[in-house]
Amino acid sequence: MAQSNCTQATEFSLAGFTEDPVTQVYLFLLFLLTYLVTIVGNLGIIILIRASPHLHSPMYYFLGNLAFVDLCFSTIITPKMLVDLMSEKKSIAYAGCVAQVFLFQLLGITECFLLASMAYDRYVAICHPLLYPLVMSPKCCFQLVTGSCLVGLTNGVGQTISMSTLSFCSSSTINLFFCDISPLISLSTSDTTLSHIILTTAASLFGVSSILVILLSYMAIIATILSINSAEVKHKAFSTCTSHLTAVSILYGASFFTYLNPSSRGADKWAVVFYAMVTPMLNPLIYSLRNKEVKEAFRRLLKIK
């Protein structure tokens, strides 16, 4: 878009959800409850894994890191949104917007690759159980988590560079409750070619590669499970994957609906709420309610017999 005569933006207005005061109070209470459950659930998972020696395995090492990412993911958005719901002026400084874009993109891709690492962990455990202790060594697990963070960092830096090339008028209003790169590109008064290239490349390179690892891992897992004769062993093998499959389905389903739905063009606020706030809340519930080891560790921690 050609740049017009306007003052360069030093802050952005946020559209939020509604102007109705009563509805804003209800939304504040709803999102506050969601955030509190997210904090308690994810911190609980992290503390439980660290305090329970029998949970010191690769699967729970990845789960602890996923819980930490979910906690940070929700924290970069929810507190600011809660403040805005109770404020007449809903705005964010340019520097704050840059920080939100960087952290949101960093943590989003990091979570995708952590889920891919967890899929690979299940693949080795089910398809190559004798090699599992050797392949999924502490060093390998650390490298997978570090690699996930570095890929996320690369995406965060790339999207931040993308935003730095854009110009905005001081009257710019983001049709969302936080800063994300997609609505910012549509608001820009400068050429957005580079930003579109970076966004498309990142989505293709990082998003597709993480999905591919998950799909290939589960194709091999399903083939292995189907070759097992014992129904009990089949059920046990599949039950170790159900929580992860549920988390993957929720995350990628919400992200696809948010960013690939042509009617929303990334601006469907409730889809973004589910992706950015509900998913981090659900993950610890998914991994704890259906997991006997986690429930047993919780009983031991509380000394409940």
C-alpha positions in Angstrom: 0.0 0.0 0.0 1.3 3.4 -0.8 2.3 5.5 2.2 0.0 8.4 2.7 0.4 11.7 4.6 0.1 10.6 8.2 2.1 10.6 11.5 4.1 7.5 12.2 2.5 5.4 14.9 4.0 5.3 18.3 1.1 3.1 19.7 -1.8 1.0 18.3 -5.4 0.9 19.4 -6.8 -2.5 20.1 -10.4 -3.3 18.9 -11.0 -5.7 21.8 -14.3 -7.7 21.9 -17.1 -5.3 22.7 -17.9 -1.8 24.0 -20.7 -3.0 26.3 -19.6 -2.6 29.9 -21.6 -5.5 31.3 -20.3 -7.9 28.7 -16.8 -6.7 29.4 -17.2 -7.6 33.0 -18.4 -11.1 32.2 -15.5 -11.5 29.7 -13.0 -10.3 32.3 -14.2 -12.9 34.8 -14.2 -15.6 32.2 -10.7 -14.9 30.9 -9.4 -14.4 34.5 -10.7 -17.8 35.4 -9.1 -19.3 32.3 -5.8 -17.7 33.1 -5.8 -18.8 36.7 -6.6 -22.4 35.6 -3.7 -22.1 33.1 -1.3 -21.0 35.7 -2.3 -23.6 38.3 -2.4 -26.4 35.8 0.9 -25.8 34.0 2.8 -24.8 37.2 1.4 -27.9 38.8 2.6 -30.1 36.0 6.1 -28.6 36.2 6.3 -29.0 40.0 4.9 -32.5 39.9 7.5 -33.7 37.3 10.4 -32.1 39.2 9.2 -33.5 42.5 8.5 -37.1 41.3 11.5 -39.2 40.5 9.5 -41.8 38.6 8.4 -39.0 36.2 12.0 -38.3 35.2 11.7 -39.8 31.8 11.9 -38.3 28.3 8.1 -38.1 27.8 7.7 -36.1 31.0 10.8 -34.0 30.3 9.1 -32.8 27.1 5.8 -32.4 28.9 7.4 -30.1 31.5 8.9 -27.9 28.8 5.6 -27.8 27.0 3.9 -26.7 30.2 6.4 -23.9 30.6 5.9 -22.7 27.0 2.1 -22.8 27.5 2.4 -20.8 30.7 4.5 -18.1 28.9 2.3 -18.2 25.8 -0.8 -17.3 27.8 1.1 -14.8 29.9 2.2 -12.6 27.0 -1.4 -12.0 26.0 -3.9 -12.5 28.9 -2.8 -10.0 31.6 -2.7 -7.1 29.0 -6.1 -8.2 27.7 -7.6 -8.3 31.2 -6.3 -4.7 31.9 -7.8 -3.5 28.6 -11.2 -5.1 29.4 -11.4 -2.8 32.4 -10.0 0.3 30.7 -11.7 2.8 28.5 -8.6 3.2 26.3 -7.4 0.0 24.8 -4.0 0.6 23.3 -0.4 -0.8 23.2 2.9 1.1 22.6 4.8 0.3 19.5 7.6 -1.3 21.5 5.1 -3.4 23.4 3.6 -4.5 20.1 7.0 -5.5 18.8 7.6 -7.5 21.9 4.3 -9.3 21.7 4.9 -10.2 18.0 8.3 -11.6 18.8 7.3 -13.6 21.9 4.0 -14.9 20.3 5.8 -16.1 17.2 8.7 -17.6 19.2 6.6 -19.5 21.6 4.0 -20.6 19.0 6.7 -22.4 16.8 8.5 -23.7 19.8 5.3 -25.4 20.9 4.8 -26.9 17.5 8.3 -28.4 17.5 8.0 -29.6 21.1 4.9 -31.5 20.0 6.9 -32.9 17.1 9.6 -34.0 19.5 7.0 -35.7 21.7 5.7 -37.6 18.6 9.2 -38.8 17.8 9.6 -39.9 21.4 6.4 -42.0 21.1 7.6 -43.4 17.8 10.9 -44.6 19.3 9.2 -46.0 22.4 6.6 -48.0 20.4 8.5 -48.9 17.2 12.0 -49.4 18.7 11.5 -50.1 22.4 14.9 -51.9 22.8 16.7 -48.8 21.4 14.6 -46.3 23.4 17.1 -45.8 26.3 19.9 -45.3 23.9 18.2 -43.1 21.3 16.2 -40.9 23.8 19.1 -40.2 26.1 19.2 -37.1 28.3 21.6 -35.5 25.8 19.2 -36.2 22.9 16.2 -34.8 24.8 18.1 -31.7 25.7 19.1 -31.2 22.1 15.5 -31.6 20.9 14.2 -29.1 23.3 17.0 -26.6 22.6 16.5 -27.1 18.8 12.8 -26.4 19.3 13.6 -23.2 21.1 16.1 -22.1 18.5 13.6 -22.7 15.6 11.1 -20.7 17.6 13.7 -17.9 18.1 14.4 -17.9 14.4 10.7 -17.4 13.6 10.4 -14.7 16.3 13.4 -12.8 14.9 12.1 -13.2 11.4 8.6 -11.8 12.1 10.1 -9.0 14.2 12.3 -8.0 11.2 9.2 -8.2 9.1 7.4 -5.8 11.4 10.3 -3.4 11.4 10.0 -2.9 7.6 6.4 -1.8 7.9 5.0 1.8 8.4 1.8 2.6 10.3 -0.3 5.7 10.7 -0.9 6.9 14.2 -4.6 6.2 13.9 -4.0 2.5 13.2 -6.4 0.1 15.0 -5.7 -3.6 15.3 -8.8 -5.6 14.9 -7.7 -8.0 17.6 -7.0 -7.9 21.4 -3.2 -8.2 21.0 -0.5 -7.7 18.4 -0.1 -10.4 15.8 1.8 -10.1 12.5 -1.1 -10.9 10.1 -3.4 -8.0 11.1 -0.3 -5.7 11.3 0.6 -6.5 7.7 -2.9 -5.5 6.6 -2.7 -2.2 8.5 0.6 -1.2 7.0 0.9 1.9 4.8 4.1 0.7 3.2 5.1 -2.1 0.8 4.3 -5.4 2.5 6.0 -7.7 -0.1 8.9 -8.7 2.2 6.6 -9.2 5.2 4.3 -11.6 3.1 7.4 -13.5 1.9 8.7 -13.9 5.5 5.3 -14.9 6.8 4.7 -17.4 4.0 8.2 -18.9 4.2 8.0 -19.3 8.0 4.6 -21.0 7.8 5.7 -23.3 5.0 9.1 -24.2 6.5 8.4 -24.4 10.2 4.7 -25.3 10.2 4.8 -28.0 7.5 8.0 -29.6 8.8 6.7 -30.0 12.3 3.4 -31.4 11.0 5.3 -33.8 8.8 7.4 -35.2 11.7 4.1 -35.8 13.6 2.4 -37.5 10.7 5.3 -39.7 9.8 5.8 -40.7 13.4 2.2 -41.7 13.8 2.0 -43.5 10.5 4.9 -45.7 11.8 3.2 -46.0 15.2 -0.1 -47.1 13.7 1.6 -49.7 11.5 3.5 -51.1 14.4 0.4 -51.3 16.7 -1.6 -53.0 13.9 1.1 -55.7 13.6 0.8 -56.6 17.3 -1.4 -59.7 18.0 -2.3 -59.0 21.6 -5.3 -56.7 22.0 -4.1 -55.7 25.5 -0.7 -54.7 24.3 -2.3 -52.8 21.4 -4.6 -50.9 23.8 -1.6 -50.1 26.1 0.5 -48.9 23.2 -2.2 -46.7 21.8 -3.2 -45.3 25.3 0.3 -43.8 25.6 -0.4 -41.7 22.5 -4.0 -40.5 23.1 -3.1 -37.4 25.2 -0.5 -36.3 22.7 -2.8 -36.8 19.8 -5.6 -34.8 21.6 -3.2 -31.9 22.3 -1.9 -31.9 18.7 -5.4 -32.0 17.2 -6.5 -29.0 19.4 -3.5 -26.9 18.7 -3.3 -27.4 14.9 -7.1 -27.4 14.5 -7.3 -24.0 16.2 -4.3 -22.6 14.4 -5.5 -23.7 11.0 -9.0 -22.3 11.6 -7.4 -19.0 12.8 -4.8 -18.4 10.1 -6.0 -20.5 7.1 -9.8 -19.7 7.2 -10.3 -17.4 4.3 -13.4 -15.8 5.9 -11.5 -14.8 9.0 -8.1 -13.8 7.6 -6.6 -14.2 11.1 -9.1 -11.8 12.6 -11.6 -14.3 14.1 -11.2 -13.2 17.7 -12.8 -16.3 19.3 -10.7 -18.6 17.2 -7.6 -16.7 18.4 -8.9 -16.9 22.0 -9.1 -20.7 21.7 -5.7 -20.9 20.1 -3.9 -18.5 22.4 -5.7 -19.0 25.7 -7.8 -22.1 25.8 -5.2 -24.5 24.4 -2.6 -23.6 27.1 -5.3 -24.2 29.7 -6.4 -27.6 28.3 -2.9 -29.2 27.8 -2.2 -29.9 31.5 -5.7 -31.2 31.9 -5.4 -33.5 28.9 -2.1 -34.9 30.2 -3.2 -35.3 33.8 -6.8 -36.5 33.7 -6.1 -39.5 31.4 -2.6 -40.3 32.7 -2.3 -42.9 35.5 1.3 -42.1 36.2 0.6 -38.4 36.7 -2.4 -39.1 38.9 -0.3 -41.6 41.0 2.5 -39.0 41.3 0.0 -36.4 42.5 -1.4 -38.8 45.1 2.2 -39.5 46.3 3.0 -35.9 46.5 0.0 -35.2 48.6 0.5 -38.5 50.5 -2.9 -39.7 49.7 -3.3 -43.4 49.8 
